[in-house]
C-alpha cells in the first residue's frame, strides 16, 4: 500500500509541476484583464466555472462574483453544462445586469501547449473574413428565411452561445488531459533514467564485491 501511495504521490506531483506554468499564466492574464477593465471605468462581474476557478476568485474578488457553475469538469463534458451556463448568461443579459460577456478559457493547441485565451461571446464578434463584403454585386446570394429572420435569430443566437461555450469547455478538457499526459510521460522518462542509473550503480557495486571476494580467495590460497 505504501508503494501504491508513493506512486500516486509522484504522479500528482508531476501533474502539479507540469500545470504550474500554465496556471501562473492563466492567473496573470485574469488579474491583468480585471484590472484593465476596472481602470477603464467598467464594472466587472465574474461567473466562475468550476470549483478551482470559484476558489481562486473568492480569495481576492469575492465581491465581483454574481454566480457560479460547479461540477463541470470530469472525464466527459456534457452539452447540458454549456446549455445551463448559456441560460445563466442570457438571464443576466435580459435582466440588464451585463452588456458584454467575455469567456476566458484554456485554448488547446497540442498536448504540450495550451494558450490562455479571451473570447467575447456577447455581443457576437464577426471574423474579418465574414465581415468582408463580396467582390461584386452579382456574388451576393439572396436567401429566403422560413420562419422570418427575427424568429430564426431568436432561436439561433442562444444556441450559438451554448455551442461557443461547449467548444471552450472541450478545449479546456483537452488541454487538461494533454497536460496530464505530458506530465506522466515526463515522469515515466525520468523514472526510466533513474532506473538505468541505479542499475549501473548496482552492477558496479556487485562487480566490485565479486572482484574483492576473488582477491580475498586468491590471497588466502597464496598464503597457504
Buried (B, 14 or more C-beta within 10 A) or exposed (E): EEEEEEEEEBBEEBBEEBBEEBBEBBEEBBEEBBEEBEEEEEEBBBBBBBBEBBEBBEEEBEEBBEBBBEEBBEEEBEEEBBBBBBEBBBEBBEEEEBEEBEBBBBBBEEBEEBBBBEBEBBEEEEEEEEEEEEEEEEEEEEEEEEEEEEEEEEEEEBEBBBBBBBBBBBBBBBBBEBBBBBBBBEBEEEEEEEEEEEEEEEEEEEEEEEEEEEEEEEEEEEEE
